[in-house]
Amino acid sequence: MNSSRISRDKLLGAAAEEFGERGIAGARVERIAAQAGVSKGLVYTHFGSKDELFDAVFADYVLETMRQVPFTAADLPEYAGRLHDWYLANPAAARLSRWYSLERGEDAQLETVSTSSAAKVEAITTAQEQGQISSRLDAPTMLLAVLTLASMWAVKPPEITMLADRTQGAAVRRRAVVEAVRALTVP
């Protein structure tokens, strides 16, 4: 691996930590560069701007999530359970998703995200047409509901955590995600 690729990978790792913790507005390129052991100028050489750096980090997380959690429209409850597991094992992925929605969202449609979402909506539509899952919700709404339920315990508000039974283990919470999605999707 060449030094340029190593520097880029170090930058992406440092940026993922910084953005995950502070969001785009709170992140500082100086801290990212220092953490990666490179100059601030090298950050801009590789990525152009802080927004472009965030987009690169987020696109990498989306691709990794797609690799680790294959989408299955015909079995959305189990997909939601696997995605829930992924978010709990990789809390930075859930935080970066929230920051993306809050700070980039509609202003910056990443091709990776748009392509992935469009393919999922198409697969859900097909599964609905074939009677494999419910068509009570349109496909985009169904996808949003599944993604929201899958991430709910990874990005839970502290007020809800305080109200939830503290003895609930991960298996109980996972089952709640799976059963909620099953209730939405059963034909």
C-alpha positions in Angstrom: 0.0 0.0 0.0 1.5 3.4 -1.0 2.0 6.2 1.5 -0.8 8.3 -0.1 -3.3 5.5 0.5 -2.1 5.1 4.0 -2.4 8.8 4.7 -5.9 8.8 3.2 -7.0 5.8 5.3 -5.5 7.4 8.5 -7.4 10.6 7.7 -10.7 8.7 7.2 -10.2 6.8 10.5 -9.5 10.0 12.4 -12.3 11.9 10.7 -14.8 9.1 11.5 -14.0 9.5 15.2 -14.1 13.3 15.1 -17.3 13.5 13.0 -19.0 10.7 15.0 -18.3 12.6 18.3 -18.9 16.2 17.2 -20.8 16.2 13.9 -19.7 18.3 10.9 -20.1 21.7 12.5 -18.2 20.8 15.6 -15.5 18.8 14.0 -12.1 20.5 13.5 -9.8 19.7 10.6 -6.8 20.6 12.8 -7.8 17.8 15.2 -8.4 15.3 12.4 -5.0 16.1 10.9 -3.2 15.8 14.2 -4.9 12.5 15.0 -4.0 11.1 11.6 -0.4 12.5 12.0 -0.6 14.6 8.8 -0.7 18.3 8.0 -3.9 20.2 7.7 -3.0 21.0 4.1 -2.9 17.3 3.3 -6.5 16.9 4.4 -7.6 19.5 1.9 -5.3 18.0 -0.8 -7.1 14.7 -0.4 -10.7 15.9 0.2 -11.1 19.6 -0.8 -13.3 20.6 2.1 -14.5 19.4 5.5 -17.9 18.5 3.9 -16.2 16.4 1.3 -14.2 14.6 4.0 -17.4 13.9 5.9 -19.0 12.6 2.7 -16.1 10.3 2.1 -16.3 8.9 5.7 -20.0 8.4 5.4 -19.9 6.8 2.0 -17.3 4.3 3.4 -19.6 3.5 6.3 -22.5 3.0 4.0 -20.5 0.6 1.8 -19.2 -1.3 4.8 -22.7 -1.6 6.3 -24.0 -2.9 2.9 -21.2 -5.5 2.9 -21.8 -6.6 6.5 -25.6 -6.4 6.5 -27.0 -7.6 3.2 -30.5 -6.3 2.4 -33.3 -8.8 2.1 -36.7 -7.2 1.2 -38.5 -10.5 1.5 -37.4 -10.8 5.2 -37.3 -7.2 6.5 -37.7 -8.3 10.1 -34.4 -10.3 10.1 -32.7 -7.5 8.0 -33.8 -5.0 10.7 -32.4 -7.4 13.4 -29.1 -7.7 11.7 -28.9 -4.0 11.1 -29.7 -3.4 14.7 -26.9 -5.7 15.7 -24.5 -3.9 13.4 -25.4 -0.5 14.8 -24.9 -1.7 18.4 -21.5 -3.2 17.5 -20.6 -0.1 15.5 -22.0 2.9 17.3 -20.1 5.3 15.0 -22.1 4.1 12.1 -25.4 5.1 13.8 -24.0 8.4 14.9 -22.6 9.2 11.4 -26.0 8.4 10.0 -27.7 10.9 12.4 -25.1 13.6 11.6 -25.6 13.0 7.9 -29.3 13.5 8.2 -28.9 16.5 10.4 -26.1 18.3 8.7 -25.9 17.1 5.1 -29.3 15.5 4.3 -31.1 16.8 1.2 -28.4 19.3 0.4 -25.8 16.6 -0.4 -27.2 13.5 -2.0 -24.3 11.0 -1.9 -24.4 8.6 -4.9 -23.6 5.7 -2.6 -26.6 6.5 -0.4 -29.0 7.4 -3.2 -28.1 4.2 -5.2 -28.4 2.0 -2.1 -31.8 3.5 -1.1 -33.2 3.3 -4.6 -32.2 -0.4 -4.9 -33.8 -1.1 -1.5 -37.1 0.7 -2.4 -37.2 -1.2 -5.7 -36.7 -4.5 -3.9 -39.4 -3.7 -1.4 -41.8 -2.7 -4.2 -41.1 -6.0 -5.9 -41.6 -8.0 -2.6 -44.9 -6.1 -2.1 -46.1 -6.8 -5.6 -45.3 -10.5 -5.1 -47.2 -10.6 -1.8 -44.2 -11.4 0.3 -44.6 -8.3 2.5 -47.4 -5.9 3.3 -48.2 -3.0 1.0 -50.0 -1.0 3.7 -47.1 1.4 3.5 -45.5 2.6 0.3 -42.0 1.3 -0.3 -40.1 4.4 0.7 -42.1 4.8 3.9 -41.5 1.1 4.6 -37.8 1.5 4.2 -37.7 4.5 6.5 -39.7 2.7 9.1 -37.4 -0.3 9.0 -34.2 1.8 9.2 -35.6 3.9 12.0 -36.6 0.8 14.1 -33.3 -0.9 13.4 -31.3 2.1 14.7 -33.6 3.1 17.6 -31.5 1.5 20.4 -28.3 2.8 19.0 -29.4 6.4 19.0 -31.9 6.3 21.9 -32.7 9.5 23.8 -31.5 9.2 27.5 -35.1 9.9 28.7 -36.3 6.7 27.1 -33.3 4.7 28.4 -34.2 5.9 31.9 -37.8 4.7 31.4 -36.9 1.4 29.8 -36.5 -1.6 32.0 -32.8 -1.6 32.8 -32.8 -5.4 33.0 -33.7 -5.7 29.4 -30.8 -7.3 27.6 -29.7 -7.0 24.0 -31.7 -10.0 23.0 -35.0 -8.5 24.3 -34.3 -5.2 22.5 -33.4 -7.0 19.3 -36.6 -9.1 19.5 -38.6 -5.8 19.9 -37.0 -4.4 16.7 -37.7 -7.6 14.8 -41.3 -8.0 16.0 -42.1 -4.3 15.3 -40.8 -4.7 11.7 -42.7 -8.0 11.4 -45.9 -6.2 12.5 -45.4 -3.6 9.7 -44.5 -6.1 7.0 -46.7 -9.2 7.5 -49.0 -9.5 4.4 
